[in-house]
Amino acid sequence: MLGLAALIVPASAQAFCRTTTVRAPADFDPTTAGACFEGGLPLFWRNACIGYNVHYPPSKRVSYEDATNSLSVAFTRWTGASCPTEGNGRSRASIDVRDLGPVACDAVQYKARAPNQNAVIFRDDTWRYGPQVLGLTTVVFAPDTGEIYGADMEINTKDMDPIAFRDPVDKNAYDFLSVVTHEAGHFLGVGHSDSKGATMFARYDKGETHQRILSPDDVNAICSIYRPDGTRAVLNDKVTQAPGCDPTPRGGFTRECEDAPTTGICSVGAVGRSAPAVAGGAFVVAFCISLARRGRRRPGSGSP
C-alpha cells in the first residue's frame, strides 16, 4: 500500500508511507519516487484492540498451528514496538491484536450493520493476482475519516514453494514469517516503504529473513499511527482511540459468511502492482482501489 507520510511529518524525515483513502496512480512507486503518494486521508483503526481469525482448515501446505503461531508473532512485532514518549521515556504502540479463533468463512467481505470477521485466508488452488504477488490485504474504511472498519488477508500458498516455517531458511525458500509480518503491517494501515531494509519494502528475495524483524523505519510507522498516548494521527487532528479493549469486529462476530448488504461505507480492495521481479516476486499490497461507493454492494471476491 502507498500512504501519506508527508501529512504527518515531512517526507524527507522518514521512508515509511501510510495507506490512504485514494488510489495512487498506476505508475506510482515509492521505491523510485522517493516519496509517498499524498492523496486522500491516511487509514487507521480507532479501536484499542482488533481481532482476526484464521480460516479453518487453512491450507494443505500450512498447518493451523504454523499459521496461528506465525501470525501471532507477526502481529506482536508491530503491537510490541517500543515508541518514544514525551520526555525521555518509551512505551509501546497503542493498539493490540487478538486471535479470535478459527472461522469457516473464506470470503473477502464486509457487511455493514451485520456480524463480520477479519479473516486470514490461504489460497492453495486459485490465485487471481499473479505468481509475483505473495499476499493481499483488503481493507474497508469510512471515506470521510479514514477509519478502518474491517480487513481480510489472503496469502498466496499456490505459488510460494517451498515455504519455510522454521530456521534455518533455505536460500530457495519463502520465509512465511517475513510474508505475514509484511501483510500484518498493511492490516494495520502501514504502506510500502522505499527503504530496502524495512519490513514494508515492497519486494522480497527468496531465503531472506530480515523482513520478519521491524526496522527503525517500520517502528516509526506504527508509532506515528498508534501513538503511545492513545491518539491516532489523522491529518492535523488527533482522534482518541475507542475506550477499553474489545476486539469484536464492527457489527458483531460470526464464524460463517454472512449474506447481508454492504452500505454506508466505502469498500476498498488492496491489490498489488507488480514491481520488477526480484527472485520470486513482489509483496502486496501496493494500492487501494475503491470498489464501491456509499450505498453500493461490494463484490464478495475482493477482486477489483
N, C-alpha and C positions, 0 to 999 in steps of 0.2 A: 504494500500500500504506500501511497505517497501522501505526504502530510503538509503541515502548516507550521513548521517550527518558527518561521520568521514572524509570526504573530505573537510569539511569546518572548523570544529574545532574538537579536539579530542573527541571520542565518550563518554568518561568519563565525559565530561563537560556538556552534555545535554542528554536528553532522547528521544527527537524527532528524527524522521528519515525523509528522503526525498524519494519520489518515483523516480525510476531510469529507464533508458532505457533497463536494463537487468532484466530478470525474476530471482527472488531468488529461491533457491532450495525448493522443495515442503515441506520439513520438517523444513524450517527456520521460526522462530517465535521470534520477538524482545522481547516479554514479557518473554521468557525463556532464550534466548541467551544473553540478557543484552547488546546488541549492534545492530547496523544497518548492513544490508547487504551492502557490499562495492563494488558491481559490477556495471559497467556502468556509465552513466552520470546522474546527477540529473536533474529533469524536472523543467521547469519554463515557464511562459508566458512572452514574451518580451513586450507585449502591456502595455501601461499605464492604459488602462481600457479594460474590456472584457464584452461581453453581454451574457445573457442566455434567454431562452424562456420556458414558461410552456405550455405543450401540453393541448389543449382545445378540449372537456371537460376533465378535469384532472382525475377525479375518481368518482365513485359512493359513495365513503366514505370520500373523501376530496374535499371540495368546492374550486372553483377557488380563492375565496377571502382568505380562510385559507391557501391555497398553496402559493399564492403570498406574503401574509403578512409574513408568517413564513420564506420563502426563503429570503425575503428582510432583515429580522432581522439576519438570519444565516450568510449571506454574509457580512453584516455590522459588525458583530462581528470580522471577520477576517480583513476586509479592514480598520476598525477603530482602530486597535490595536496600542497602544502607544509604539513607539520604541525609544531606546536611540540613540542619535546622537553624533557627535564629541563634546567634551566638556561636559557640564552638561545639555544640553538641550534634549528635546524629540520631536519627530514628529511621524506621522503615517506612516504605510507601504505604499510603492509607487505603489499601484495598486487599481483600482476601479472596481466595478462590477455593471452592469446595467441590469434591467429587460427590455427586448425589446418587451414585449407583447406576446400574445398567438400565438401558431403555430398549424397547422393541422398535421404535420409530427410526428409520434410516433415511428420512426425507429432510432436505434442507428447506425449512419453512418457518414462518412466524405467523401466529394467529392473534389478531387484536381482540382484546377482552375475552380471551379464552386461554385455557391451560397450555403451556408450552414446555419445551426442553431445549437446552443449549447442547446440541449433540456433537460428539466426535465420531466420525463415520469413516470406515476403511473401505476403499473401492478396489476389490480384487479383480473384478471381471470387466468393468466398463469405466473408462476414464475419458471424459469429453474434452479435456483441456490440453492434450498433447503430452507426450512422454517426457518433455523437458520440464514440466511442471510437477513438483513433488508434493505440494499441498495447496489447499484453497480454503480460505476462511471467508464466510459470508456474514455480514453484519446488517442489522436493521436498526434504524435510528430515527429520531424526531428531526425533520429537516430544518426546523426553525431554531433548534438549540444545539444539535449535535449529540444529544444524549443517546447512548446505545440502549436499545430495548432487548436485543437478543443477538446471538451469534451461533453459527454452526461451523465446525471444522471438518474438512474432508482431507484424507491422506491417500496419496496415490500408491497403494500397495500392488497395483498391477504392474507397474514399470520399475519400481525400486527393487533391484535384485543384484546381489544379495543384500539383506538388511541385517545390520549388526545391532544387537541389544546389550552386549557386554564387551568390556575391554579384554584384550586389545582389538581394535577395529582394523580389519584388513584394508589394505590400500585400495582395493577394488569394491569395497562395501559401502553402503549408505548408513551413516550413523543415525539411527532412529531418534535418539535424544536430541541431536542437533536440529533435525527437521521439526519435531514437535515444539522445541523451545522457540524456534523462529515463529511458528504458527501461533503459539501462545502469545507472543508479542502482538501480532495482528489482532487476536481475540480481544486484547486489552486496549486496542486503539493506536498502537505504535506502527509507524510506517517504515518503509525501507530507508536504510542509511547508505551514505556514499563512502562509509569507512569500511575498508576491506576486512578489518579485524573485528567488526561488530557482528553480533548475533543476527541483526536485522539487515546485514548486507544481502542483496537480492540473489546472489549466486552461491552455489555450493560445489565444492570439489569432493569427489569420492574419497573416502578414507579420512577426511578431515574431522576433527572433533572440537575445534576451538569455538564453534558457534553454539555449543551447548553451555558455554560459560559467558555470562554477560560481560561486555567490555565497558569501560567508563562511559562511552557514548550511549550504550543501552541503559545504563543506570541513570544517566542524566535524563533520558527519555521518560522512564517510568516515574522518576521522582518529580519531573516537571508536570506530568499529567495528574498524578495522585500524590499530592504534597503531604508531608507528614502531619500538617495541621488539619487535614481532612478536607481542604478545599480543592476544587478542580479548576484548572486553568482554561478559561473559555474567553478568547479574545482579550479584552481589557478588564473583564469581570471575573469574579470568583463565585463559584457555585459550591455551596456546602454539601457534603455527602449526605445521603439518606441516613437518618439516625439508626443505630443498632446494626446488628448483623443478621440479615435474612437472605439467604442465598436462593430462595424460591424464585423461579422465573416470573416475569411480569405476567399477570393474569392467572397465575397458579401453575402447578406442575402436573404433568401427565407422562406416563411411560409409553403411551401409544400415539400414533399420528392422529391429529385432530382434523375434522372436516368442518372448518368454520371460516368465514370470510376475513380477509385482512383489510382493515380500514383504519383511517385516521392517522397513518404514519407514512413515512417514505421507506420503501424497501430497497436495499442496495445489495447487489451481488458483487463480491470482490473477485476479480478474475486476473490472471497473470498475463502480462505482455512479455513474451519470451525475450530475454536478453541474449547476447551472444553466448552460444553453448560453452559451458566450462565443465568438462569431464563428467558429463552426466546430467547437466541441466541447470535449471533456474528454480529458485524458490518462487512461491506465490504467497502473498497477494501483491500485485503491482498496482492495481487500480480499483476504485469503487465505481460501479456503473449503476445508475438509477434504473430500477426495473419497474417501478410502479409509482404513480402519483397518488396524492391523497385521495382515498376512496376507491382505488383500483386494487384488484386482487393480484398478488404476486404469483408467478408460476412456481409450482412446488418443486421443480427440479433444481432450482438455484442457478440455472444457466442463463446467460443474457439473451 
